[in-house]
């Protein structure tokens, strides 16, 4: 007897196919909305400046330096965050701070300084402002003939006119019985005697051929004379350091645990001008990783590779017991060749407040 075919035997499979097809259509329809949402979220995130507040316990902090606050800025890279840096002004609001520290790479392409000058204009004129150059800034000094007798690059001259202290030697502030020093990190390893001999020999050579000097030679001579004066100032400042003084170390590129441990191990314990006695290290350089995955961290960072630990590129960490704060930065670094702009990475300024109290 011939068995009739069940007309419904293949129905479930057909329903599955139809269901899968409908799912794909829904996904394709939703995808543009998802992408648009992510782009909008990133635009809002990357154009709204954050003010991050960090309370840092310094156990030997003198009472007169209690609540001393540092506004830490880094890596603007000439970014314009609103008209005349309005987004930064909004983030700062009425925030007060004892000093401003800039850890480099604040200039724009080809040395464009106007965005930085607009930023400086937001700050009280009487507040001390310290600057060290980053790797895209270059040196403060100009040893080529450039139409004036100044030893500085034109952008450095404009910073000086804006009240910025170009930090190339240890400088201090004293409040009552409390003294806080600001020290460019490279000075801890500077061989003063060797460098003095180098500059002295170069000056002597220029003097021997004085009749053949041109404008570039004259500019070079001015810089060499300045460098010798700077070395003398560094040597004199080093004598003034005491164990109760607070040393704030400025470096553009963050220090590593191994480097700090070596400096402590091989340093002279009786020399108070030493990284061993640092109370805080301030750095920048990495721009928070530039492109970040929300709740995960940076995607790729030059020198560090793929998905490095967040503590290596931003925020507060401790190196051999010494706190290091790495600024998330304000702009985008051209060294991230395939990662233009900031992605899920809000521009950030940081207010670091020193206290003796446990936080």
C-alpha positions as CSV (number, residue, x, y, z in Angstrom):
1,X,0.0,0.0,0.0
2,X,1.4,3.4,-1.0
3,X,2.1,5.6,2.0
4,X,1.1,9.3,1.6
5,X,3.8,11.9,2.1
6,X,3.3,14.1,5.1
7,X,3.1,17.6,3.7
8,X,4.2,19.1,7.0
9,X,7.4,17.0,7.5
10,X,9.7,19.8,6.3
11,X,7.8,22.7,7.9
12,X,10.1,23.1,11.0
13,X,13.2,23.5,8.8
14,X,11.5,26.1,6.6
15,X,10.4,28.0,9.7
16,X,14.0,28.0,10.9
17,X,15.3,29.3,7.6
18,X,12.7,32.1,7.7
19,X,13.6,32.9,11.3
20,X,17.3,33.1,10.5
21,X,16.6,35.3,7.5
22,X,14.5,37.6,9.6
23,X,17.2,37.8,12.2
24,X,19.8,38.8,9.6
25,X,17.5,41.5,8.3
26,X,16.9,42.8,11.8
27,X,20.7,42.8,12.5
28,X,21.5,44.7,9.3
29,X,18.8,47.2,10.1
30,X,20.1,47.7,13.7
31,X,23.8,47.9,12.7
32,X,23.7,51.4,11.3
33,X,21.9,52.6,14.4
34,X,24.5,50.9,16.6
35,X,27.4,52.5,14.7
36,X,25.7,55.9,14.8
37,X,25.2,55.5,18.5
38,X,28.8,54.6,19.1
39,X,30.0,57.6,17.0
40,X,27.8,59.9,18.9
41,X,28.9,58.5,22.2
42,X,32.6,58.8,21.2
43,X,32.1,62.4,20.0
44,X,30.6,63.3,23.3
45,X,33.2,61.4,25.3
46,X,36.2,62.7,23.4
47,X,35.2,66.3,23.3
48,X,34.1,66.8,27.0
49,X,37.1,67.6,29.2
50,X,37.2,65.8,32.5
51,X,38.6,67.2,35.8
52,X,40.1,64.3,37.7
53,X,40.8,64.8,41.4
54,X,43.5,62.8,43.1
55,X,44.3,63.0,46.8
56,X,47.8,61.8,47.5
57,X,49.1,60.9,50.9
58,X,52.7,62.0,51.6
59,X,53.6,60.8,55.0
60,X,56.4,63.3,55.6
61,X,54.5,66.3,54.2
62,X,55.3,69.4,56.2
63,X,52.2,70.9,57.9
64,X,52.6,74.1,55.9
65,X,52.2,72.2,52.6
66,X,49.0,70.4,53.7
67,X,46.5,70.7,50.8
68,X,49.1,72.0,48.4
69,X,47.5,71.3,45.0
70,X,49.0,70.7,41.5
71,X,47.1,71.2,38.3
72,X,48.7,68.6,36.0
73,X,48.4,69.1,32.3
74,X,50.1,67.1,29.5
75,X,50.0,66.3,25.8
76,X,47.7,69.0,24.4
77,X,49.3,68.6,21.0
78,X,47.8,71.9,19.9
79,X,44.2,70.7,20.3
80,X,41.5,73.3,20.4
81,X,38.8,72.1,22.8
82,X,36.1,74.6,22.2
83,X,36.6,78.3,21.3
84,X,39.6,79.5,23.3
85,X,39.6,76.2,25.2
86,X,36.1,76.7,26.5
87,X,35.8,73.0,27.3
88,X,38.8,73.1,29.6
89,X,37.5,76.3,31.2
90,X,34.2,74.5,31.9
91,X,36.0,71.6,33.4
92,X,38.1,73.8,35.7
93,X,35.2,76.0,36.8
94,X,36.2,77.8,40.0
95,X,38.9,75.2,40.8
96,X,41.8,76.6,42.8
97,X,45.4,75.2,42.7
98,X,48.8,76.1,44.1
99,X,50.7,75.6,40.8
100,X,50.4,74.3,37.3
101,X,52.8,71.6,35.9
102,X,52.9,70.8,32.2
103,X,54.8,67.6,31.3
104,X,55.4,68.4,27.6
105,X,54.0,67.9,24.1
106,X,51.6,70.9,24.5
107,X,52.5,72.5,21.1
108,X,50.7,71.8,17.9
109,X,52.0,70.9,14.5
110,X,55.0,72.9,13.4
111,X,55.2,74.5,16.8
112,X,51.8,76.1,16.8
113,X,51.5,77.6,20.3
114,X,48.2,79.5,20.1
115,X,46.0,76.8,21.6
116,X,48.5,76.5,24.5
117,X,48.4,80.3,25.0
118,X,44.6,80.2,25.0
119,X,44.8,77.5,27.7
120,X,47.3,79.6,29.8
121,X,45.0,82.6,29.6
122,X,42.4,80.6,31.6
123,X,44.8,80.5,34.6
124,X,45.5,83.1,37.3
125,X,48.6,85.2,36.3
126,X,50.1,84.9,39.8
127,X,50.0,81.0,39.9
128,X,53.4,79.5,39.2
129,X,53.4,77.5,35.9
130,X,56.2,75.0,35.2
131,X,56.9,73.4,31.8
132,X,59.2,70.7,30.6
133,X,59.4,69.8,26.9
134,X,58.1,66.6,25.4
135,X,59.5,64.6,22.6
136,X,57.5,66.5,19.9
137,X,58.4,69.9,21.4
138,X,62.2,69.8,21.0
139,X,64.6,71.9,23.0
140,X,63.8,75.3,24.6
141,X,67.1,76.6,23.2
142,X,67.9,77.7,19.7
143,X,71.6,77.7,18.8
144,X,71.1,78.9,15.2
145,X,71.0,82.5,14.1
146,X,67.3,83.6,14.2
147,X,67.2,87.4,14.0
148,X,67.3,88.1,17.8
149,X,69.9,87.7,20.6
150,X,67.5,85.4,22.5
151,X,68.8,81.9,23.3
152,X,65.2,80.5,23.1
153,X,63.1,79.1,20.4
154,X,60.3,81.5,19.4
155,X,57.6,79.4,21.1
156,X,59.7,79.2,24.3
157,X,60.0,83.0,24.3
158,X,56.2,83.3,24.0
159,X,55.8,80.9,27.0
160,X,58.1,83.0,29.1
161,X,56.1,86.1,28.1
162,X,53.0,84.3,29.2
163,X,54.5,83.7,32.7
164,X,55.6,80.1,32.2
165,X,58.8,78.9,33.9
166,X,60.8,76.7,31.5
167,X,62.1,74.2,34.0
168,X,65.7,73.2,33.2
169,X,67.0,73.3,36.8
170,X,65.6,72.5,40.3
171,X,63.3,75.2,41.6
172,X,61.5,75.4,44.9
173,X,58.6,77.1,46.6
174,X,58.6,77.7,50.4
175,X,55.5,78.0,52.5
176,X,56.2,78.6,56.1
177,X,58.5,75.7,57.2
178,X,57.6,73.6,54.1
179,X,59.7,73.5,50.9
180,X,58.6,71.8,47.7
181,X,61.1,71.2,44.8
182,X,60.3,70.7,41.2
183,X,63.0,68.7,39.4
184,X,63.3,67.6,35.8
185,X,64.0,63.9,36.1
186,X,67.1,63.8,33.8
187,X,69.0,66.1,36.3
188,X,69.3,63.2,38.7
189,X,71.7,61.4,36.3
190,X,73.4,64.6,34.9
191,X,77.2,64.5,35.3
192,X,77.9,68.1,36.1
193,X,81.6,67.9,35.9
194,X,81.7,66.1,32.6
195,X,79.2,68.4,31.0
196,X,81.0,71.5,32.3
197,X,84.2,70.2,30.7
198,X,82.4,69.6,27.4
199,X,80.9,73.1,27.2
200,X,84.1,74.7,28.4
201,X,86.1,72.9,25.7
202,X,83.6,73.9,23.0
203,X,83.8,77.6,24.1
204,X,87.6,77.5,24.1
205,X,87.6,76.1,20.5
206,X,85.3,78.9,19.4
207,X,87.6,81.4,21.0
208,X,90.6,80.0,19.1
209,X,88.9,80.6,15.8
210,X,87.2,83.9,16.8
211,X,88.0,85.7,13.6
212,X,86.0,83.2,11.6
213,X,82.8,83.4,13.6
214,X,79.5,84.0,11.8
215,X,76.0,84.6,13.2
216,X,75.4,80.9,13.9
217,X,78.7,80.8,15.9
218,X,77.5,83.7,17.9
219,X,74.2,82.1,18.6
220,X,76.0,78.9,19.6
221,X,78.3,80.8,21.9
222,X,75.3,82.4,23.7
223,X,73.8,78.9,24.3
224,X,77.0,77.5,25.6
225,X,77.4,80.3,28.0
226,X,73.9,79.8,29.2
227,X,74.5,76.1,29.7
228,X,77.5,76.8,31.9
229,X,75.5,79.2,34.0
230,X,72.7,76.6,34.2
231,X,75.1,73.9,35.4
232,X,76.3,76.3,38.2
233,X,72.7,76.9,39.2
234,X,72.0,73.2,39.4
235,X,75.1,72.6,41.5
236,X,74.1,75.3,43.9
237,X,70.5,74.0,44.1
238,X,71.7,70.5,44.9
239,X,73.4,71.7,48.0
240,X,70.1,73.1,49.4
241,X,68.1,69.8,49.4
242,X,67.1,68.4,52.8
243,X,65.4,65.2,53.8
244,X,62.3,67.0,54.9
245,X,61.8,68.7,51.6
246,X,59.3,67.4,49.1
247,X,60.6,66.6,45.6
248,X,58.2,66.5,42.7
249,X,59.8,64.9,39.7
250,X,58.8,66.0,36.2
251,X,59.3,63.6,33.3
252,X,57.6,63.5,29.9
253,X,57.9,59.7,29.4
254,X,56.8,57.7,32.5
255,X,59.5,56.0,34.5
256,X,59.6,52.2,34.9
257,X,59.8,50.1,38.1
258,X,63.2,48.7,37.1
259,X,64.7,52.1,36.4
260,X,63.5,53.6,39.7
261,X,64.7,50.5,41.7
262,X,68.2,50.9,40.0
263,X,68.3,54.6,40.8
264,X,67.5,53.8,44.5
265,X,69.9,50.9,44.7
266,X,72.9,52.6,43.2
267,X,72.2,56.1,44.5
268,X,74.1,57.7,47.4
269,X,71.9,57.5,50.5
270,X,73.5,60.6,51.9
271,X,72.7,62.7,48.8
272,X,69.3,64.2,49.4
273,X,69.1,65.3,45.7
274,X,68.0,61.8,44.7
275,X,65.1,60.0,43.2
276,X,65.2,58.0,46.4
277,X,63.6,61.0,48.2
278,X,61.0,61.8,45.5
279,X,57.5,62.4,46.9
280,X,55.8,62.3,43.5
281,X,56.6,61.7,39.8
282,X,54.5,63.4,37.2
283,X,54.5,62.2,33.6
284,X,52.5,62.1,30.4
285,X,53.4,60.9,26.9
286,X,50.9,58.1,26.2
287,X,47.7,60.1,25.9
288,X,45.8,57.5,27.9
289,X,46.4,55.0,25.0
290,X,44.6,57.3,22.4
291,X,42.1,54.6,21.4
292,X,40.5,52.8,24.3
293,X,37.9,50.0,24.7
294,X,35.3,51.0,27.3
295,X,35.9,49.2,30.6
296,X,38.9,47.4,29.1
297,X,41.7,49.9,28.4
298,X,44.0,51.0,25.6
299,X,44.1,49.1,22.3
300,X,47.7,49.6,21.2
301,X,50.4,51.9,22.5
302,X,53.8,52.6,20.9
303,X,56.6,51.1,23.0
304,X,54.2,49.0,25.0
305,X,52.3,47.0,22.3
306,X,48.8,45.6,22.3
307,X,46.4,45.9,25.2
308,X,49.0,47.1,27.8
309,X,48.0,47.4,31.5
310,X,46.2,50.6,32.1
311,X,48.5,51.5,34.9
312,X,51.4,51.8,32.4
313,X,49.7,54.6,30.4
314,X,47.6,56.6,32.8
315,X,46.6,57.2,36.4
316,X,48.3,56.7,39.7
317,X,50.7,53.8,40.4
318,X,53.7,53.1,42.6
319,X,57.2,52.4,41.6
320,X,59.4,51.0,44.4
321,X,57.0,52.9,46.8
322,X,57.2,56.2,44.9
323,X,53.9,57.4,43.5
324,X,53.8,58.2,39.8
325,X,50.9,59.9,38.1
326,X,50.6,59.6,34.4
327,X,48.3,62.2,32.8
328,X,45.7,60.9,30.4
329,X,46.5,64.0,28.3
330,X,44.3,66.4,26.3
331,X,45.1,65.9,22.6
332,X,46.1,63.2,20.2
333,X,49.7,62.2,19.5
334,X,50.9,61.8,15.9
335,X,53.0,58.8,17.0
336,X,49.8,56.8,17.0
337,X,50.1,56.6,13.2
338,X,47.0,54.4,12.6
339,X,45.0,55.7,15.5
340,X,44.1,59.4,14.8
341,X,42.1,61.3,17.4
342,X,40.9,60.0,20.8
343,X,38.4,57.2,20.9
344,X,36.4,56.6,24.1
345,X,39.2,58.6,25.8
346,X,38.1,61.9,27.3
347,X,40.6,64.7,27.5
348,X,41.6,65.1,31.1
349,X,43.2,67.6,33.4
350,X,44.1,66.4,36.9
351,X,44.1,68.2,40.3
352,X,46.5,66.4,42.6
353,X,46.2,67.5,46.3
354,X,49.0,66.6,48.8
355,X,47.9,65.6,52.3
356,X,49.4,63.9,55.3
357,X,46.1,62.2,56.0
358,X,45.5,58.6,54.9
359,X,43.1,58.6,51.9
